[in-house]
Amino acid sequence: CRILFKIIGEIDYDGNRYIGAKRSYRAGEQVKLTYSYDETGTSIYFYRDDEKLNVTYDDQMRFVITFTMPEHDVKLHIDKVAFTAPVETEDPD
């Protein structure tokens, strides 16, 4: 009799809070996380380890991140980049 074990990996959320987050997932399991962020003037990028993740949005305009759990622990992190509107300058003419 062979017993097969599924590898369970943990996710380090880097101090961020995600809706629907669990501490660990089985390898091959679909991970779906929702992140709410209301600050305007900021671009947000999500990464799993060093890989940039694609995001979608739910009906409340929250970020939805999905990926398949690999056979190892992962770290999720967010880059928040503030942007400013272009500054108008006077034409020297």
N, C-alpha and C positions, 0 to 999 in steps of 0.2 A: 504494500500500500504506500503510495507516494503522497506526501502532503506538500502542496504548493503554497508558498507564502507570497503575498503581494508586498512589494516594498512600499513603506510609508515614508514620505518626506515631509519635513516641516517647512513652513514659510516664515521668514523673518520679515515683518512688515515695516521695519525701520522706524517704529514709533508712530506710524500713521494708522488711522482708523478706517476700516472698510466695512460696509454693510454686507453681511453674509459670510464674513471671514471665519474660517476654522483654523486651528493651529496646525493641523496636519491633514494630508490628503494621500490617498493611495496612488501609486504610479499609474498613469493612464487615466486617472479621474479628471473630469472636466471641472476646472476651477472658474467660478463666476463671482466677481467682486464688484461692488458698487461704491463709488467714492463721490462724496458731496463736497463741493467747493464753491462758495458764493462770491469770492473776491473778483472784481473786474480788473482789467488791465494786466492780467497775468496769463501766460501760456503755460500749460501743464503737460509734462511728458512723463509717461510711466515706463519703468524698466524692470525686467526680470533678469536678475544678475546683470549682465551688460547688454542685453538685447532689448531694444525699444519695442514696446508693445503697442499694437493698434487698439484703439478704444472706440466704443459706440456710445450712444446716449440713450437713457430711458426717457419715459414721457415726462419726467420732472427735470429733465436736462442734467441729470447726474451722470458722471462717467461710469461706463460699464466695461470692466476688464475681464476677458476670458482667455484661458489657455489650458492646455493639457499638462497635468503635473508630470514632470520627468521623474526618473528613478533616483533622484538626489534632492537634498534640501536646496531651497532657493531663497534669494533675497529680493524683495520688491522695494524699489525706491522711486521717488518722485522728484523730478526737477521742475521747479517753479521759476519761470523767467518773467520778470516784470518788463512790460514794454511801455513806452511813452509815445504820445502823439508827436508827429513832426512839429518842430518849432518853426513858425513863419518868421522870415527875416525880411528886412526892408531891402528893396532893390537899390543899389548904390547909384543908379542913374540920376 
